Amino acid sequence: MVTTEEIETERAGDASVLVRGVSPVLEVPFTGDGEVDYDGFDRVVRYVLGTGVTSVMFPGFASEFHKLSEDERRRLTEILLSQTRDRDDVAAVIAVQDHATQLAARRARESVEAGADLINLLPPHFLSPSRGSLEQHVRTVLTTIDPVPMVLQYAPAETGTSLDADLLRAIATDHPNLRLVKVESSPPGPLIAELAEGTPPLAAVEGYAGVQLPDAVRRGAVGTQPGCSLTELYVEIWRRLTTGDGEAGVDLHRRLLPYISYWMLDTERIIAAEKLISVRRGLFASAYCREPAHRLDAEEIRMVDRLLSEFADLLPHLA
Ligand SMILES: N[C@@H](CC=O)C(=O)O
């Protein structure tokens, strides 16, 4: 977990230290007829911040960012930032996924002006931009937000993008505000280790529901960014893996693995499963996911209920 000294470092201006440990991606509840449930999202933010994590990310794939209008996205971001902008012990990582460099830079700047502590950048992937234009995109956004730190999201399964340690190091050399890479390649460990051992060293968090979390930690990951419905469980796995009780952390992760390795076979499937988990936990009323979405079948619903029964000690009812 983040130490008191690290929080002091953030007070001195480096919010990236707060992204260490578990940094959940916030989900967006909808009503049964598909409208955004803003009160439900407010409860999601309060619940996640109440677990003691020191950062949250919004909006990611787990937030169904690709199904939100500009206006919905703005209102949801404001609900989050209204709970983080006056706090120096938690960081809001606001994501930018625009495909046009000009729009990405503008969104990043406006997010910082609104109170974002870090920007998460998902590089453009529509119509397979060249390596050079992709690099230019990342550099432009880094320059725009400087000195605010960036997390660069590398999600090849969802985007088909190809990034490598040489390119990331070259960018980080010129832009010290590139502080973290979110590595979601399969497996993430080798790139995490390569980034940590290079010059300049680049810290990495892993994602992809934490399927490879123990290996990523062994190879130097400083954090993980899963979805948010199981936050207490990830916090406990992280605590055990990083505080000298590694075997107990591996054991707890091993119990979670059959669930997350199945759901993470595709992104819409885990979004649907996490929504149902949050409903079952009493966080909001509807497990609706905007179409196109994955519909959980009867066995997948039973899996959600088995998980909640198996981890009932760590995942209390929240209502
Ligand atoms: N990478 C995902 C979360 C990981 O499981 C996201 O961006 O939502």
The ligand as a MOL file (V3000), in Angstrom:
LIG
                    3D

  0  0  0     0  0            999 V3000
M  V30 BEGIN CTAB
M  V30 COUNTS 8 7 0 0 0
M  V30 BEGIN ATOM
M  V30 1 N -7.9570 -2.2050 -18.3110 0
M  V30 2 C -9.3040 -2.1910 -17.9100 0
M  V30 3 C -9.5200 -2.6620 -16.5180 0
M  V30 4 C -8.7600 -3.9300 -16.2770 0
M  V30 5 O -9.1630 -4.9540 -15.9320 0
M  V30 6 C -9.9010 -0.8270 -18.1390 0
M  V30 7 O -9.2510 0.0630 -18.7150 0
M  V30 8 O -11.0480 -0.6470 -17.7790 0
M  V30 END ATOM
M  V30 BEGIN BOND
M  V30 1 1 1 2
M  V30 2 1 2 3
M  V30 3 1 2 6
M  V30 4 1 3 4
M  V30 5 2 4 5
M  V30 6 2 6 7
M  V30 7 1 6 8
M  V30 END BOND
M  V30 END CTAB
M  END
